[in-house]
Amino acid sequence: TLLSFFLISCGKKTECKGTVYSQNGLHTPSVDIFLLDFFSNHPEIKTKVSSTNSEGYYQFSFRSKRNHWYVVTCENDMNGGKTLKNGETNEVNIYLNK
């Protein structure tokens, strides 16, 4: 039906929030947060989605697409990013290796 097509095309609201920490465990301000969008065998799409505030905190939300998976990361992310669960609120703290 038209309604089910509309609901599928809109995607699910996915949220992400967390804090970025330095090697010394300090909150790190002014860090750019990126969302990597992966779909099948296509190259990833990298988009800046947020920056940390003065306390190292960030948050953003987006509509996730069906059959896509998403990774949140930043430059010098010790773990190389974290895969998000589509349609949920994800709490992801990021630890820097530099």
N, C-alpha and C positions, 0 to 999 in steps of 0.2 A: 504494500500500500504506500501511498504518498507519505503518510505520517511516519512509517518505519524508515523510509528512505531519508527523510529529513532528520530524524533522530540519529541515524547512523552517520550521516554526513557531517553533523555538528561535532561529533567526537565527545569524549568524556572530559570533564574538567579535572585537570591534574594540578596539584599544588606541590610546591617544594619550598622548604625553609630550613635554615640552619645557621651555624656559625663557622667562620673560618679561623683556624688557629695556626699560629707560627710554630716553628720547631720547639720553642720554649714554652708552648702552651698558652701564649697570650692571644687575646682577640686581635684580629688583623683588619684594620679599616681599609677602605678604598681598593678592594680586590674585585676585579671584574669576574662575574659568574657567567658561564657559557652553558648552553643546552645543545647537545649533539643529537641530531635526528637521524635515525637509521631506518632504511626501508629496503628490504630484499637485498639485491646486489648493488644498489646505487651507492655512490659515495656519500659520506655523511654530510649533513648540513650543519654548520656551526653558527650559532646565533648568540650574541651577547644578550642576556635576559635580565641582568641585575648587577648591582655592585653592593659591597658590604658597607654598612653604615659605620659610625665612629666606634661602635662596640663589636664590630666584626660580623654583625647579623645581616642576613639577606632573606628575601622571600620573593616568589613569583608564582604565577599560575598561567595555564594555557589549556587549550583544547587539544587533547591527544587524538591522533588519527588512528583508525583501525589498521592493524598490521604494521605499525611503526613501533620502534622502541627508542627510548630516550635516555640519555646519560647526562648528568649534571657534573660539571668539573670547573676548574680554573687553572691558570698557569701555575706550575710547580705543585700540583695536587699529588701528594705522596702515593695515593692509591690509583691514580689514573682515571678517576671518575667513578660514579655510582649509578647503576641502572635504576630508573624510577619505575614505580608501579602505576600504570595508567589508571586514571579514574580515582586516585586516592590522594591523601595528603601524605607526602613523603618528608621525613625529617632527616636531613643529611648534613652532618658536620664534616667539614673538610679540613684536613691537616696538611700543611705545607712542608715540603722537604728542603726548602731554601729560605 
